[in-house]
């Protein structure tokens, strides 16, 4: 019976018959593993790994190296799906599993949150609208869950912007 062989390295590269790099298993600057799949031209298109904030990510990148779809699991248990329209175009995100509730948000092409529909931490549904600069403008449900008769209230803070990609060229 042969003994198993252990191969250790800082990086593993899969090359096609032409010699092009097709995939890579490596570590990032924070010494965490990630796996990258390249397209035929050698550009990174899919990545699985961790961000510097210990976020577990699956990222799909377009031909221009822009993150277009991201699936994230954060250390605090949150789950997030972001679909980016591309540079300067609107994006949408779905987030759940965090203390503040869950919801769907839409961002402007400038990256500012414009709308959010969700359920807050007490189980109340809410709709929030933000100005073009991402500042809170209107909310259709009061924090206690009662519907406001004056068209909403001003919110104290805007939810966070979409997560950053783990593939940067």
PyMOL commands that set and color helices and strands:
alter all, ss='L'
color gray80, all
select strands_A, chain A and resi 12-15+21-27+33-38+44-50+56-61+67-73+79-84+91-98+101-107+113-120+125-130+136-139
alter strands_A, ss='S'
color yellow, strands_A
deselect
rebuild
show_as cartoon
